[in-house]
Amino acid sequence: MSIRVLLVSRGMFHDGLVRVLEDRPADVEIIGSAESWAEAKGMMEEAHPDVLIADYHYAEEMMADLERIAAHDNDLIPDRILFVILDENKVILYKRRQITDITIDRLIEVL
């Protein structure tokens, strides 16, 4: 069974994530890409991703909203939410921990 991933990103960051994830074995399936948090919320309701990977640029807006959504309908929240910070080579797992010195294999491991 593949891990269903929804991306919240745009531009070169988005293109890079798509290339990285599509080059992996069949265990990762990109089920959608959103260019904004508003678009991603609608896609989450329809697609029910296992993992949400977002550019850290969206983190502040998303975290406040995720808390509100979780309080009313926790089933809409993916199992894992990863915020990726490219300029610091870091992934932040929502409400959990930070992982630094990210490689492609480490990113896939976190999924």
Backbone torsions as a table, in degrees:
resi	resn	phi	psi	omega
1	MET	NA	134.5	-176.6
2	SER	-88.1	157.8	175.7
3	ILE	-86.4	122.7	-176.9
4	ARG	-89.4	117.4	-172.4
5	VAL	-115.1	134.1	171.8
6	LEU	-112.4	129.9	180.0
7	LEU	-101.0	140.2	172.3
8	VAL	-122.8	94.6	-173.9
9	SER	-166.7	172.6	177.4
10	ARG	-155.5	166.8	175.8
11	GLY	66.8	-147.4	-177.3
12	MET	-63.7	-35.0	177.6
13	PHE	-58.9	-48.0	179.2
14	HIS	-62.0	-47.9	-179.2
15	ASP	-58.6	-40.9	178.9
16	GLY	-65.5	-43.7	178.0
17	LEU	-61.5	-43.6	-179.9
18	VAL	-60.7	-47.3	179.8
19	ARG	-59.7	-45.6	-178.9
20	VAL	-61.4	-47.4	-175.8
21	LEU	-73.6	-34.5	179.0
22	GLU	-71.9	-23.0	178.8
23	ASP	-80.9	-6.4	-178.7
24	ARG	-84.3	166.7	176.6
25	PRO	-58.4	173.4	-175.2
26	ALA	-65.1	2.6	-178.4
27	ASP	-79.5	-2.7	177.8
28	VAL	-123.9	126.1	179.0
29	GLU	-124.5	119.3	175.5
30	ILE	-80.8	113.1	-177.0
31	ILE	-95.0	-7.4	178.4
32	GLY	176.1	162.2	177.1
33	SER	-134.9	130.3	178.1
34	ALA	-118.3	143.3	177.9
35	GLU	-94.7	-4.2	179.0
36	SER	-148.0	162.8	177.9
37	TRP	-67.3	-37.7	178.3
38	ALA	-60.0	-44.2	178.1
39	GLU	-64.8	-41.0	-179.3
40	ALA	-62.9	-39.6	179.9
41	LYS	-59.7	-43.9	177.9
42	GLY	-62.9	-39.6	179.4
43	MET	-69.0	-35.0	178.8
44	MET	-62.2	-41.0	-179.0
45	GLU	-63.4	-35.4	-177.7
46	GLU	-86.5	-42.0	-169.4
47	ALA	-96.5	-22.1	-179.2
48	HIS	49.1	65.4	179.6
49	PRO	-68.8	155.3	173.7
50	ASP	-80.6	-34.3	-175.8
51	VAL	-134.6	139.1	173.6
52	LEU	-115.1	122.0	176.7
53	ILE	-112.3	122.5	-175.7
54	ALA	-129.7	147.9	170.5
55	ASP	-64.0	135.1	-178.5
56	TYR	-57.5	-21.0	176.9
57	HIS	-53.5	-30.9	-178.1
58	TYR	-91.3	-5.5	-169.7
59	ALA	-56.8	-49.5	-175.7
60	GLU	-60.5	-47.4	179.1
61	GLU	-62.4	-43.3	-175.3
62	MET	-71.1	-41.9	-173.5
63	MET	-62.4	-42.8	178.5
64	ALA	-63.1	-42.1	-179.5
65	ASP	-70.3	-37.3	178.4
66	LEU	-62.2	-37.9	177.7
67	GLU	-62.6	-43.0	179.7
68	ARG	-65.5	-45.2	179.8
69	ILE	-62.7	-44.5	-178.8
70	ALA	-61.3	-34.3	-179.6
71	ALA	-67.8	-27.5	-176.7
72	HIS	-103.0	-36.1	-176.4
73	ASP	-154.6	82.2	-176.3
74	ASN	-62.5	-18.8	179.8
75	ASP	-67.5	-19.3	179.4
76	LEU	-78.1	-19.3	-176.4
77	ILE	-81.9	127.8	176.5
78	PRO	-61.3	158.7	179.5
79	ASP	-59.5	-38.8	-179.3
80	ARG	-133.1	138.9	176.2
81	ILE	-126.3	122.8	-178.9
82	LEU	-116.6	127.6	172.3
83	PHE	-104.2	123.0	-177.0
84	VAL	-103.9	130.5	177.3
85	ILE	-114.2	102.9	-175.3
86	LEU	-68.2	-43.1	-174.4
87	ASP	-69.0	-15.8	177.1
88	GLU	-111.5	2.9	-180.0
89	ASN	52.4	53.1	-172.2
90	LYS	-138.8	146.9	170.9
91	VAL	-120.9	133.5	176.1
92	ILE	-113.4	121.0	176.0
93	LEU	-84.8	127.1	-176.7
94	TYR	-52.3	120.9	177.4
95	LYS	61.8	23.9	-179.0
96	ARG	-130.6	-86.3	-171.4
97	ARG	-149.7	172.7	175.9
98	GLN	-111.9	145.1	175.9
99	ILE	-124.2	126.9	179.8
100	THR	-111.0	175.4	-178.1
101	ASP	52.4	54.1	-175.3
102	ILE	-73.8	132.6	169.7
103	THR	-117.1	169.9	178.2
104	ILE	-58.8	-44.5	-178.8
105	ASP	-63.1	-38.6	179.3
106	ARG	-68.5	-37.6	177.1
107	LEU	-62.0	-46.5	179.2
108	ILE	-63.4	-38.2	178.8
109	GLU	-60.4	-39.4	-179.2
110	VAL	-68.4	-31.6	179.6
111	LEU	-59.3	NA	NA
